[in-house]
Amino acid sequence: MRTRMLSLSMLAASLLAGCQDLEIANTNAPDRRRALSQPGDVETLSTSTFRNLWTAMHNEDDSYNTLTVVSDVFTATYANNAALELSSEPRPPFNNNTLSDAHNVSRIPWEHFYRGISSANDVLFAINDGLVINTPVTVGGAIADNTARAKAFSMWSRAISHLYLAALFDKNFIVREDANLEDPLQNPLVEYPASMDSALKLVDEAATFLNANPFMLPDLWINGLTPTNADLARIVNSYAARMIVYAARTPQQRRALNWDQVVAYADKGITADFAPLLQSGQITSGFLSRLQQTGTFSAWGDYKFVGMADVSGGYKAWLDKPVPQRERFLITTPDRRLTGPTPTSDGAYYRYRADNIFRPERGTYHHSHYQWRRNAGRTNTQPYTILSVDEMNLLRAEAAYHKNDLDRAAQLINLTRTRQVRIGTTTYPGLPAVTRDGVPASATCVPRADGVTCGTLLQALMYERIMENQALDTFVAYLDSRGFGRLLAGTFLHMPIPARELETLGLPIYSFGGVGGPGAAQ
C-alpha cells in the first residue's frame, strides 16, 4: 500500500503551460491503474484516510503549538513553530516564507488534508474503474463484497478534509477522483465561501451514498468504534454544521450565515458523542499531551478567556494595565468547571498551578495560574470526544439567537451552563440559568467580558461554547474565536496557501495579518 500526496507539481506544470500550445500525453493514468489493481491494497488505502484526518487534527505540533495560543483561549511562552511570535502583542503578520517558523503552521495541515484526499480519490478512482473489493468478513471467514464500504468511507473522509481546508485557508483546490490534473480548468483555486459550498456538495454526496449502503466498520478503521453507515452519515452531517459556522471569518459573516442550513445539518447529525479510543500503537493525541503536560511546553488557560469567569475585580484590574505590565492573578468564580470552592483549588476542567514555568522575558501577559485538565492528563487511553452533542446544541443556540428566537437560544445554552459539576466525589451546582436578556445581574454573574458587566446572551453563548468545546481538535478554538470576533487586532483571519506550494505552482507568495494588514482581525 502506498499513500500518495495530491500531485500539486502536476497542477503547477499545467498552470505554467496553460498559455502554451502544447499537447502532452498523459502517462499517469496507466500507472495509477496498475498501482490500484489489488483489492486489499485499495481497501487499506481507504482505511488510511481517517489516520490522515487524525494526524492533521491531533498529532502535528506545528499547528497545535500555535493556533491554540493565537486564539487566546490557551496561552504559553514556548517559541516553537512561531507560537510566541504569532500570539504576542501587537500581533505581527503571518510570515509565509519557506524558511520561517510560521510556514509549517499552514503547510502541515495543508499536506495532511490533501494526502487524505489523494488517498480517498485513488480509492474512488479504482472502484469507479471497476475494481471489486472482496475481503474476508473475519479472519479465515467468508469472502464479502466490501466495495461500497471502502467507497463510502473514502467519500466521508474526503468531505471532512475539504470542510477543514475551506475553513482554514483563503482558497484551496477542490479535487475529485476523475479530475485531469493536467488541465488547469478542472483544478482552479476556489476562494471562501465558494470553497465551503463545494465541500458541502461532497458532504451531501457522501451522506446520500452512506445512507443507501448498509455496513458496519471494523473497529480498527476508527479505533475502538464500529460505526454503521448511518452513524457515519450522522457524523459527516455534524461536521458540516460545525464547519459552516466556524468557517465564518468575522462576526458579520457569522450573522449572515444560512442558519436554517446549519440546523438542518445538525438535525441530521449525531445523537451521541463521536469519541474514538485513544490507544498506544493505534491513535494518540499529541495535542492533549501538549495542553496537559507539566513541563515548559504545556498550554494554560489564557486570561482573555478564563478571566471572564472572575467576580473579584481581578480581571478588570488586569485589563486596565498596559499589556507589558499584566501579571497572572487568582480567579474567584462560581464556575466549578474552572476552580473549586477557592481560587487555588482545582475545578472540573482546569487545575490550579502555583508554579510558574513561563519565561518572564517573553511577556508576563502570557502567564496564567490555570491549566486545562479536563482529560486528567490522558493522551493514549480511554475514548476521546472530538465531536459532541453539546457542541451541536450550542450551534443550534447560535442559530436561534441569530433568528431572534432568544428564549430557545437561552434554553439551549442552559443545557451545559446549569449542569451539575463533579470534582472528585463532590457535586456542585452549575451556573444560574440565562434568560433571553442574558446573564441575570448579580454580584457573582459569569461571564463578564469587560470584567464588570454581566454578559449578554451572545457572550454567555460564546463563553459556554469555548468552555465546552476546548480541545475537540487543534483548530476549533481558533476558528470559533474568529467568528465571535475574539481574535486580537492584527491576527490573521485565515492562512495563505503555504509558500512551498505557491513556489511549486509558480504563483506569488502572499500572506495575511499584522495590525492594519490585509486579512487581519480588526
Kinemage of the C-alpha trace (Angstrom):
@kinemage 1
@onewidth
@group {chain A} dominant
@subgroup {mainchain}
@vectorlist {calphas} color= white
{ca met a 1} P 0.000 0.000 0.000
{ca arg a 2} L 1.212 3.479 -0.748
{ca thr a 3} L -0.224 6.793 0.372
{ca arg a 4} L 0.254 9.458 -2.298
{ca met a 5} L 0.019 13.176 -1.725
{ca leu a 6} L -2.014 15.260 -4.133
{ca ser a 7} L 0.280 15.972 -7.056
{ca leu a 8} L 0.380 19.748 -6.910
{ca ser a 9} L 3.523 19.663 -9.019
{ca met a 10} L 1.330 18.404 -11.854
{ca leu a 11} L -1.040 21.273 -11.226
{ca ala a 12} L 1.922 23.622 -11.358
{ca ala a 13} L 3.008 22.227 -14.673
{ca ser a 14} L -0.474 22.679 -16.086
{ca leu a 15} L -0.700 26.263 -14.846
{ca leu a 16} L 2.703 27.196 -16.212
{ca ala a 17} L 1.993 25.566 -19.558
{ca gly a 18} L -1.546 26.855 -19.784
{ca cys a 19} L -0.718 29.646 -22.198
{ca gln a 20} L 1.422 27.430 -24.460
{ca asp a 21} L 0.121 25.481 -27.430
{ca leu a 22} L 1.450 22.092 -26.333
{ca glu a 23} L -0.026 18.595 -26.306
{ca ile a 24} L 1.445 16.321 -23.650
{ca ala a 25} L 0.485 12.675 -23.396
{ca asn a 26} L -0.933 11.692 -20.017
{ca thr a 27} L 1.146 8.693 -18.907
{ca asn a 28} L -0.093 8.909 -15.324
{ca ala a 29} L -3.407 7.080 -15.752
{ca pro a 30} L -1.947 3.660 -16.734
{ca asp a 31} L 0.487 3.762 -13.801
{ca arg a 32} L -2.352 4.717 -11.491
{ca arg a 33} L -4.406 1.734 -12.644
{ca arg a 34} L -1.543 -0.695 -12.094
{ca ala a 35} L -0.860 0.685 -8.616
{ca leu a 36} L -4.521 0.380 -7.675
{ca ser a 37} L -5.192 -3.092 -9.044
{ca gln a 38} L -5.080 -5.067 -5.773
{ca pro a 39} L -8.318 -5.022 -3.737
{ca gly a 40} L -6.592 -5.448 -0.384
{ca asp a 41} L -4.205 -2.564 -1.051
{ca val a 42} L -7.052 -0.284 -2.095
{ca glu a 43} L -9.096 -1.153 0.986
{ca thr a 44} L -6.086 -0.428 3.203
{ca leu a 45} L -5.683 2.886 1.405
{ca ser a 46} L -9.282 3.700 2.304
{ca thr a 47} L -8.683 2.987 5.987
{ca ser a 48} L -5.681 5.347 5.954
{ca thr a 49} L -7.831 8.365 5.132
{ca phe a 50} L -9.050 8.731 8.722
{ca arg a 51} L -5.489 8.485 10.046
{ca asn a 52} L -4.556 11.478 7.907
{ca leu a 53} L -7.516 13.386 9.332
{ca trp a 54} L -6.495 12.434 12.850
{ca thr a 55} L -2.874 13.440 12.291
{ca ala a 56} L -3.883 16.865 10.984
{ca met a 57} L -6.275 17.441 13.893
{ca his a 58} L -4.322 15.952 16.814
{ca asn a 59} L -0.736 14.977 16.111
{ca glu a 60} L 1.009 17.799 14.259
{ca asp a 61} L 2.669 20.122 16.752
{ca asp a 62} L 3.297 22.764 14.083
{ca ser a 63} L -0.428 23.602 14.178
{ca tyr a 64} L -1.459 22.841 17.740
{ca asn a 65} L 1.547 24.634 19.205
{ca thr a 66} L 0.416 27.811 17.518
{ca leu a 67} L -3.290 28.069 16.682
{ca thr a 68} L -4.386 27.246 20.223
{ca val a 69} L -2.442 30.196 21.659
{ca val a 70} L -3.228 32.547 18.760
{ca ser a 71} L -6.892 32.052 19.724
{ca asp a 72} L -6.260 33.492 23.233
{ca val a 73} L -8.143 30.514 24.627
{ca phe a 74} L -4.848 28.954 25.704
{ca thr a 75} L -1.523 30.638 26.452
{ca ala a 76} L 2.153 29.693 26.605
{ca thr a 77} L 5.635 31.187 26.216
{ca tyr a 78} L 7.260 28.449 24.162
{ca ala a 79} L 8.572 29.771 20.845
{ca asn a 80} L 8.297 26.614 18.739
{ca asn a 81} L 6.526 26.909 15.391
{ca ala a 82} L 6.113 30.686 15.783
{ca ala a 83} L 3.718 30.166 18.721
{ca leu a 84} L 5.247 33.025 20.707
{ca glu a 85} L 5.701 35.188 17.635
{ca leu a 86} L 2.105 34.905 16.434
{ca ser a 87} L 0.477 35.173 19.891
{ca ser a 88} L 2.492 38.194 21.014
{ca glu a 89} L 1.092 41.707 21.239
{ca pro a 90} L 0.947 43.646 18.995
{ca arg a 91} L 0.225 40.903 16.504
{ca pro a 92} L 2.696 40.525 13.618
{ca pro a 93} L 1.792 39.312 10.113
{ca phe a 94} L 1.812 35.583 9.381
{ca asn a 95} L 5.257 35.056 7.832
{ca asn a 96} L 4.528 32.867 4.800
{ca asn a 97} L 8.110 32.155 3.871
{ca thr a 98} L 9.535 28.662 3.451
{ca leu a 99} L 12.332 29.486 5.922
{ca ser a 100} L 10.031 30.922 8.607
{ca asp a 101} L 8.799 29.149 11.726
{ca ala a 102} L 5.238 30.072 10.785
{ca his a 103} L 5.351 28.341 7.418
{ca asn a 104} L 4.782 24.843 8.801
{ca val a 105} L 1.691 26.021 10.686
{ca ser a 106} L -0.059 26.221 7.319
{ca arg a 107} L 1.979 23.695 5.322
{ca ile a 108} L 1.476 20.687 7.596
{ca pro a 109} L -2.357 20.681 7.734
{ca trp a 110} L -2.493 21.528 4.018
{ca glu a 111} L -0.367 18.497 3.214
{ca his a 112} L -2.110 16.087 5.590
{ca phe a 113} L -5.615 17.008 4.476
{ca tyr a 114} L -4.603 16.703 0.834
{ca arg a 115} L -2.756 13.451 1.499
{ca gly a 116} L -6.024 12.023 2.818
{ca ile a 117} L -7.945 13.476 -0.123
{ca ser a 118} L -5.449 11.952 -2.558
{ca ser a 119} L -5.804 8.530 -0.937
{ca ala a 120} L -9.591 8.813 -0.972
{ca asn a 121} L -9.579 9.826 -4.631
{ca asp a 122} L -7.334 6.879 -5.502
{ca val a 123} L -9.825 4.505 -3.882
{ca leu a 124} L -12.755 6.129 -5.659
{ca phe a 125} L -10.909 6.104 -8.996
{ca ala a 126} L -10.162 2.381 -8.675
{ca ile a 127} L -13.733 1.493 -7.722
{ca asn a 128} L -15.232 3.653 -10.449
{ca asp a 129} L -12.811 1.924 -12.841
{ca gly a 130} L -14.377 -1.431 -11.979
{ca leu a 131} L -12.340 -2.749 -9.036
{ca val a 132} L -14.310 -5.008 -6.690
{ca ile a 133} L -13.059 -5.267 -3.117
{ca asn a 134} L -13.696 -8.824 -1.949
{ca thr a 135} L -12.262 -9.323 1.525
{ca pro a 136} L -12.960 -11.753 4.398
{ca val a 137} L -15.729 -10.841 6.814
{ca thr a 138} L -13.474 -12.126 9.631
{ca val a 139} L -10.034 -13.716 9.679
{ca gly a 140} L -10.464 -17.003 7.862
{ca gly a 141} L -14.130 -16.256 7.285
{ca ala a 142} L -16.324 -15.996 4.224
{ca ile a 143} L -15.488 -13.520 1.463
{ca ala a 144} L -17.733 -10.457 1.228
{ca asp a 145} L -18.062 -7.639 -1.274
{ca asn a 146} L -16.873 -4.580 0.684
{ca thr a 147} L -16.628 -2.251 -2.295
{ca ala a 148} L -19.406 0.058 -1.114
{ca arg a 149} L -17.853 0.257 2.372
{ca ala a 150} L -14.470 1.401 1.048
{ca lys a 151} L -16.116 3.852 -1.330
{ca ala a 152} L -18.350 5.324 1.370
{ca phe a 153} L -15.536 5.714 3.898
{ca ser a 154} L -13.333 7.434 1.327
{ca met a 155} L -16.135 9.834 0.375
{ca trp a 156} L -16.680 10.519 4.101
{ca ser a 157} L -13.038 11.316 4.831
{ca arg a 158} L -12.656 13.417 1.684
{ca ala a 159} L -15.661 15.547 2.557
{ca ile a 160} L -14.453 16.270 6.105
{ca ser a 161} L -10.977 17.164 4.823
{ca his a 162} L -12.429 19.657 2.381
{ca leu a 163} L -14.549 21.245 5.116
{ca tyr a 164} L -11.416 21.980 7.126
{ca leu a 165} L -9.476 23.292 4.139
{ca ala a 166} L -12.321 25.717 3.373
{ca ala a 167} L -12.338 26.933 6.974
{ca leu a 168} L -8.577 27.308 7.388
{ca phe a 169} L -7.334 28.685 4.055
{ca asp a 170} L -8.366 31.674 1.986
{ca lys a 171} L -8.540 29.411 -1.079
{ca asn a 172} L -7.878 25.801 -1.968
{ca phe a 173} L -8.256 23.161 -4.659
{ca ile a 174} L -11.371 21.003 -4.895
{ca val a 175} L -10.031 17.832 -6.500
{ca arg a 176} L -12.233 14.876 -7.319
{ca glu a 177} L -11.243 11.358 -8.325
{ca asp a 178} L -11.979 11.931 -12.020
{ca ala a 179} L -10.093 15.216 -12.320
{ca asn a 180} L -7.463 15.537 -15.032
{ca leu a 181} L -4.595 17.073 -13.071
{ca glu a 182} L -3.006 18.307 -16.305
{ca asp a 183} L -5.988 20.532 -17.073
{ca pro a 184} L -5.913 23.755 -15.003
{ca leu a 185} L -9.535 24.469 -15.931
{ca gln a 186} L -10.564 21.388 -13.958
{ca asn a 187} L -8.487 22.415 -10.938
{ca pro a 188} L -8.940 26.114 -10.209
{ca leu a 189} L -8.201 27.625 -6.839
{ca val a 190} L -11.551 28.211 -5.151
{ca glu a 191} L -11.903 31.049 -2.646
{ca tyr a 192} L -14.036 31.002 0.510
{ca pro a 193} L -17.079 30.931 0.693
{ca ala a 194} L -17.311 29.100 -2.654
{ca ser a 195} L -14.851 26.511 -1.311
{ca met a 196} L -17.267 25.754 1.536
{ca asp a 197} L -20.129 25.351 -0.930
{ca ser a 198} L -18.027 22.809 -2.845
{ca ala a 199} L -17.157 20.971 0.372
{ca leu a 200} L -20.832 20.783 1.327
{ca lys a 201} L -21.628 19.163 -2.024
{ca leu a 202} L -19.112 16.462 -1.137
{ca val a 203} L -20.778 16.105 2.279
{ca asp a 204} L -24.194 15.640 0.683
{ca glu a 205} L -22.860 13.098 -1.807
{ca ala a 206} L -21.144 11.161 0.977
{ca ala a 207} L -24.197 11.196 3.254
{ca thr a 208} L -26.502 10.093 0.426
{ca phe a 209} L -24.230 7.193 -0.507
{ca leu a 210} L -23.739 6.199 3.129
{ca asn a 211} L -27.455 6.108 3.839
{ca ala a 212} L -28.048 3.928 0.783
{ca asn a 213} L -25.397 1.279 1.561
{ca pro a 214} L -25.658 -0.633 4.876
{ca phe a 215} L -22.442 -1.810 6.541
{ca met a 216} L -20.505 -1.685 9.800
{ca leu a 217} L -16.862 -0.616 10.036
{ca pro a 218} L -14.245 -2.894 11.626
{ca asp a 219} L -13.111 -1.425 14.933
{ca leu a 220} L -9.607 -0.515 13.750
{ca trp a 221} L -10.756 1.813 10.961
{ca ile a 222} L -11.746 4.358 13.636
{ca asn a 223} L -10.064 2.883 16.656
{ca gly a 224} L -12.409 1.351 19.222
{ca leu a 225} L -15.586 2.129 17.285
{ca thr a 226} L -17.718 0.094 14.899
{ca pro a 227} L -19.978 2.744 13.361
{ca thr a 228} L -22.625 1.792 10.855
{ca asn a 229} L -23.136 3.551 7.560
{ca ala a 230} L -25.933 5.564 9.207
{ca asp a 231} L -23.611 6.579 12.065
{ca leu a 232} L -21.008 7.853 9.589
{ca ala a 233} L -23.689 9.826 7.743
{ca arg a 234} L -24.685 11.495 11.009
{ca ile a 235} L -21.049 12.280 11.804
{ca val a 236} L -20.323 13.915 8.439
{ca asn a 237} L -23.522 15.986 8.727
{ca ser a 238} L -22.415 17.214 12.161
{ca tyr a 239} L -19.004 18.149 10.789
{ca ala a 240} L -20.833 20.157 8.129
{ca ala a 241} L -22.871 22.003 10.785
{ca arg a 242} L -19.676 22.699 12.758
{ca met a 243} L -17.619 23.964 9.855
{ca ile a 244} L -20.276 26.132 8.220
{ca val a 245} L -20.323 28.120 11.460
{ca tyr a 246} L -16.602 28.030 12.259
{ca ala a 247} L -15.582 28.933 8.700
{ca ala a 248} L -17.021 32.456 9.041
{ca arg a 249} L -14.100 34.880 9.220
{ca thr a 250} L -15.842 37.720 11.053
{ca pro a 251} L -18.919 38.354 13.212
{ca gln a 252} L -20.530 39.962 10.179
{ca gln a 253} L -20.043 36.798 8.134
{ca arg a 254} L -21.245 34.736 11.082
{ca arg a 255} L -24.510 36.696 11.319
{ca ala a 256} L -25.091 36.364 7.568
{ca leu a 257} L -24.836 32.564 7.506
{ca asn a 258} L -27.748 30.421 6.388
{ca trp a 259} L -28.710 29.336 9.897
{ca asp a 260} L -31.549 27.143 8.660
{ca gln a 261} L -28.902 25.171 6.765
{ca val a 262} L -26.798 24.834 9.930
{ca val a 263} L -29.774 23.498 11.901
{ca ala a 264} L -30.705 21.119 9.078
{ca tyr a 265} L -27.246 19.552 9.133
{ca ala a 266} L -27.213 19.430 12.941
{ca asp a 267} L -30.624 17.756 12.987
{ca lys a 268} L -29.335 15.092 10.582
{ca gly a 269} L -26.241 14.765 12.744
{ca ile a 270} L -25.009 12.860 15.763
{ca thr a 271} L -27.194 11.751 18.648
{ca ala a 272} L -24.196 10.512 20.677
{ca asp a 273} L -20.676 11.870 21.055
{ca phe a 274} L -18.134 10.793 18.444
{ca ala a 275} L -15.274 9.503 20.592
{ca pro a 276} L -12.524 7.300 19.098
{ca leu a 277} L -10.486 5.213 21.508
{ca leu a 278} L -7.039 6.552 22.383
{ca gln a 279} L -4.635 3.629 22.464
{ca ser a 280} L -0.872 3.330 22.249
{ca gly a 281} L 0.079 1.882 18.873
{ca gln a 282} L -3.219 2.970 17.304
{ca ile a 283} L -4.185 6.620 17.781
{ca thr a 284} L -2.953 9.019 20.445
{ca ser a 285} L -3.120 12.802 20.748
{ca gly a 286} L -0.007 14.928 20.908
{ca phe a 287} L -2.394 17.877 21.187
{ca leu a 288} L -3.775 16.595 24.500
{ca ser a 289} L -0.275 15.950 25.721
{ca arg a 290} L 0.804 19.495 24.928
{ca leu a 291} L -2.161 21.035 26.725
{ca gln a 292} L -1.837 18.982 29.884
{ca gln a 293} L 1.820 18.201 30.464
{ca thr a 294} L 3.627 19.702 33.446
{ca gly a 295} L 6.745 20.953 31.682
{ca thr a 296} L 7.747 24.006 29.670
{ca phe a 297} L 5.715 23.009 26.626
{ca ser a 298} L 2.301 22.919 28.299
{ca ala a 299} L -0.507 25.330 27.398
{ca trp a 300} L -2.673 27.024 30.019
{ca gly a 301} L -5.914 28.991 30.159
{ca asp a 302} L -5.475 32.489 28.729
{ca tyr a 303} L -6.941 35.195 30.960
{ca lys a 304} L -8.741 36.662 27.941
{ca phe a 305} L -10.968 33.617 28.286
{ca val a 306} L -10.767 32.312 31.856
{ca gly a 307} L -10.741 35.896 33.178
{ca met a 308} L -14.335 36.309 32.064
{ca ala a 309} L -15.310 33.962 34.920
{ca asp a 310} L -13.738 36.208 37.594
{ca val a 311} L -16.068 38.032 40.013
{ca ser a 312} L -13.378 39.529 42.269
{ca gly a 313} L -12.387 42.510 40.134
{ca gly a 314} L -9.043 40.905 39.321
{ca tyr a 315} L -9.830 40.570 35.621
{ca lys a 316} L -10.894 44.213 35.350
{ca ala a 317} L -7.632 45.255 37.031
{ca trp a 318} L -5.689 43.003 34.640
{ca leu a 319} L -7.409 44.530 31.600
{ca asp a 320} L -6.758 48.066 32.858
{ca lys a 321} L -2.991 47.582 32.978
{ca pro a 322} L -0.737 48.187 29.962
{ca val a 323} L -0.125 44.836 28.274
{ca pro a 324} L 3.553 44.513 29.354
{ca gln a 325} L 2.533 45.039 32.998
{ca arg a 326} L -0.102 42.339 33.183
{ca glu a 327} L 0.658 39.529 35.635
{ca arg a 328} L -1.228 36.357 36.453
{ca phe a 329} L -3.798 36.605 39.246
{ca leu a 330} L -6.169 34.387 41.228
{ca ile a 331} L -9.694 33.992 39.919
{ca thr a 332} L -12.728 33.927 42.189
{ca thr a 333} L -15.672 32.353 40.404
{ca pro a 334} L -18.817 30.286 40.945
{ca asp a 335} L -17.999 28.287 37.787
{ca arg a 336} L -16.774 24.977 39.176
{ca arg a 337} L -15.510 23.920 35.785
{ca leu a 338} L -12.692 26.432 36.268
{ca thr a 339} L -11.918 26.295 40.001
{ca gly a 340} L -13.093 24.550 43.131
{ca pro a 341} L -14.601 26.496 46.060
{ca thr a 342} L -11.382 28.515 46.450
{ca pro a 343} L -9.243 30.241 43.788
{ca thr a 344} L -6.396 27.805 44.438
{ca ser a 345} L -8.404 24.580 44.239
{ca asp a 346} L -8.903 22.502 41.110
{ca gly a 347} L -12.045 22.727 39.032
{ca ala a 348} L -13.624 20.022 36.896
{ca tyr a 349} L -11.978 21.199 33.658
{ca tyr a 350} L -8.980 23.201 34.941
{ca arg a 351} L -6.405 22.762 37.658
{ca tyr a 352} L -4.676 25.460 39.706
{ca arg a 353} L -0.894 25.631 39.480
{ca ala a 354} L 1.215 27.746 41.818
{ca asp a 355} L 4.426 27.027 39.926
{ca asn a 356} L 5.435 29.335 37.115
{ca ile a 357} L 7.149 27.680 34.166
{ca phe a 358} L 6.658 30.696 31.895
{ca arg a 359} L 9.516 32.808 30.554
{ca pro a 360} L 9.035 36.310 32.039
{ca glu a 361} L 11.213 37.979 29.401
{ca arg a 362} L 8.717 36.758 26.774
{ca gly a 363} L 5.821 38.671 28.295
{ca thr a 364} L 4.156 38.176 31.665
{ca tyr a 365} L 0.806 38.823 29.987
{ca his a 366} L 1.118 35.245 28.689
{ca his a 367} L 1.286 33.832 32.242
{ca ser a 368} L -1.562 32.006 33.957
{ca his a 369} L -2.404 30.060 37.118
{ca tyr a 370} L -4.936 27.749 35.447
{ca gln a 371} L -4.222 24.781 33.192
{ca trp a 372} L -6.835 22.906 31.201
{ca arg a 373} L -7.021 19.375 32.573
{ca arg a 374} L -10.423 18.056 31.593
{ca asn a 375} L -8.957 14.785 30.380
{ca ala a 376} L -6.902 14.397 33.580
{ca gly a 377} L -3.689 14.055 31.626
{ca arg a 378} L -4.909 11.263 29.344
{ca thr a 379} L -3.347 11.157 25.889
{ca asn a 380} L -3.402 7.478 24.962
{ca thr a 381} L -6.161 5.816 26.967
{ca gln a 382} L -9.974 5.833 27.026
{ca pro a 383} L -12.407 7.292 24.481
{ca tyr a 384} L -11.794 10.907 23.495
{ca thr a 385} L -14.706 13.038 22.319
{ca ile a 386} L -13.883 15.019 19.186
{ca leu a 387} L -17.456 15.867 18.120
{ca ser a 388} L -20.143 16.256 20.763
{ca val a 389} L -23.894 16.513 21.200
{ca asp a 390} L -23.243 19.539 23.444
{ca glu a 391} L -21.495 21.262 20.557
{ca met a 392} L -24.428 20.617 18.230
{ca asn a 393} L -26.844 22.082 20.782
{ca leu a 394} L -24.669 25.169 21.166
{ca leu a 395} L -24.614 25.577 17.383
{ca arg a 396} L -28.401 25.368 17.419
{ca ala a 397} L -28.355 28.001 20.178
{ca glu a 398} L -26.470 30.423 17.952
{ca ala a 399} L -28.868 29.710 15.108
{ca ala a 400} L -31.796 30.524 17.388
{ca tyr a 401} L -30.050 33.703 18.545
{ca his a 402} L -29.475 34.999 15.014
{ca lys a 403} L -33.050 34.100 14.081
{ca asn a 404} L -34.234 36.155 17.110
{ca asp a 405} L -35.647 33.135 18.926
{ca leu a 406} L -33.970 34.257 22.135
{ca asp a 407} L -35.928 32.044 24.512
{ca arg a 408} L -34.873 28.970 22.525
{ca ala a 409} L -31.272 30.183 22.470
{ca ala a 410} L -31.279 30.594 26.260
{ca gln a 411} L -32.827 27.154 26.729
{ca leu a 412} L -30.073 25.511 24.675
{ca ile a 413} L -27.271 27.457 26.374
{ca asn a 414} L -28.583 26.376 29.764
{ca leu a 415} L -28.206 22.688 28.897
{ca thr a 416} L -24.497 22.906 29.699
{ca arg a 417} L -24.419 26.113 31.725
{ca thr a 418} L -26.674 24.867 34.525
{ca arg a 419} L -25.457 21.272 34.509
{ca gln a 420} L -24.075 19.982 37.795
{ca val a 421} L -20.296 19.706 38.008
{ca arg a 422} L -18.428 16.910 39.748
{ca ile a 423} L -14.989 17.424 41.294
{ca gly a 424} L -13.683 14.252 42.870
{ca thr a 425} L -16.537 12.893 44.963
{ca thr a 426} L -18.314 16.234 45.381
{ca thr a 427} L -21.093 17.511 43.131
{ca tyr a 428} L -21.585 21.257 42.689
{ca pro a 429} L -24.403 23.209 41.054
{ca gly a 430} L -23.907 24.725 37.645
{ca leu a 431} L -24.220 28.416 36.881
{ca pro a 432} L -27.582 30.201 37.165
{ca ala a 433} L -29.692 29.991 34.023
{ca val a 434} L -29.528 32.736 31.420
{ca thr a 435} L -32.678 34.298 30.003
{ca arg a 436} L -33.460 35.918 26.682
{ca asp a 437} L -31.998 39.100 28.205
{ca gly a 438} L -28.660 37.476 29.001
{ca val a 439} L -26.915 36.696 32.288
{ca pro a 440} L -29.073 37.753 35.274
{ca ala a 441} L -27.488 40.651 37.154
{ca ser a 442} L -25.823 39.673 40.420
{ca ala a 443} L -22.578 40.172 42.320
{ca thr a 444} L -21.392 36.778 41.100
{ca cys a 445} L -22.563 36.770 37.488
{ca val a 446} L -20.493 34.910 34.869
{ca pro a 447} L -19.292 35.681 32.243
{ca arg a 448} L -18.102 39.285 32.306
{ca ala a 449} L -16.366 40.178 29.069
{ca asp a 450} L -15.121 43.504 30.468
{ca gly a 451} L -14.556 42.218 33.991
{ca val a 452} L -17.529 44.216 35.327
{ca thr a 453} L -20.752 43.934 33.327
{ca cys a 454} L -22.853 40.774 33.407
{ca gly a 455} L -22.716 39.174 29.980
{ca thr a 456} L -25.188 39.434 27.132
{ca leu a 457} L -26.893 36.327 25.814
{ca leu a 458} L -24.379 36.141 22.945
{ca gln a 459} L -21.442 36.497 25.361
{ca ala a 460} L -22.886 33.722 27.508
{ca leu a 461} L -23.128 31.538 24.396
{ca met a 462} L -19.551 32.347 23.407
{ca tyr a 463} L -18.261 31.568 26.909
{ca glu a 464} L -20.192 28.304 27.039
{ca arg a 465} L -19.023 27.147 23.654
{ca ile a 466} L -15.372 27.856 24.355
{ca met a 467} L -15.599 26.194 27.775
{ca glu a 468} L -17.260 23.045 26.462
{ca asn a 469} L -15.503 22.744 23.092
{ca gln a 470} L -11.891 23.282 24.115
{ca ala a 471} L -9.546 20.658 22.671
{ca leu a 472} L -12.085 18.886 20.474
{ca asp a 473} L -9.323 19.302 17.916
{ca thr a 474} L -6.394 21.558 17.060
{ca phe a 475} L -8.440 24.104 15.122
{ca val a 476} L -11.761 24.631 16.931
{ca ala a 477} L -10.621 27.282 19.444
{ca tyr a 478} L -9.032 29.458 16.749
{ca leu a 479} L -11.860 29.067 14.236
{ca asp a 480} L -14.711 29.728 16.655
{ca ser a 481} L -12.909 32.671 18.298
{ca arg a 482} L -12.531 34.191 14.828
{ca gly a 483} L -16.262 34.119 14.105
{ca phe a 484} L -17.099 35.557 17.529
{ca gly a 485} L -14.703 38.466 16.916
{ca arg a 486} L -12.408 37.432 19.790
{ca leu a 487} L -9.162 37.428 17.813
{ca leu a 488} L -6.828 40.259 18.755
{ca ala a 489} L -6.478 43.025 16.164
{ca gly a 490} L -3.850 42.051 13.626
{ca thr a 491} L -4.388 38.286 13.949
{ca phe a 492} L -4.582 36.551 10.563
{ca leu a 493} L -8.201 35.647 9.723
{ca his a 494} L -7.200 32.672 7.619
{ca met a 495} L -3.990 31.108 6.418
{ca pro a 496} L -2.496 31.623 2.978
{ca ile a 497} L -1.622 28.747 0.679
{ca pro a 498} L 1.774 27.597 2.013
{ca ala a 499} L 4.737 29.280 0.332
{ca arg a 500} L 6.180 25.935 -0.755
{ca glu a 501} L 3.026 25.191 -2.741
{ca leu a 502} L 2.928 28.691 -4.208
{ca glu a 503} L 6.511 28.285 -5.389
{ca thr a 504} L 5.628 24.926 -6.921
{ca leu a 505} L 2.652 26.492 -8.658
{ca gly a 506} L 4.669 29.448 -9.906
{ca leu a 507} L 2.389 31.851 -8.041
{ca pro a 508} L 3.391 34.888 -5.956
{ca ile a 509} L 3.866 34.364 -2.225
{ca tyr a 510} L 1.320 36.301 -0.160
{ca ser a 511} L 0.165 36.413 3.434
{ca phe a 512} L -2.253 37.903 5.981
{ca gly a 513} L -2.287 39.623 9.334
{ca gly a 514} L -0.422 42.313 11.197
{ca val a 515} L -2.098 45.358 12.720
{ca gly a 516} L -3.786 47.163 9.831
{ca gly a 517} L -2.626 44.472 7.393
{ca pro a 518} L -4.665 42.533 4.826
{ca gly a 519} L -6.830 39.673 6.054
{ca ala a 520} L -6.369 40.714 9.686
{ca ala a 521} L -8.778 40.894 12.596
{ca gln a 522} L -9.793 44.481 13.383
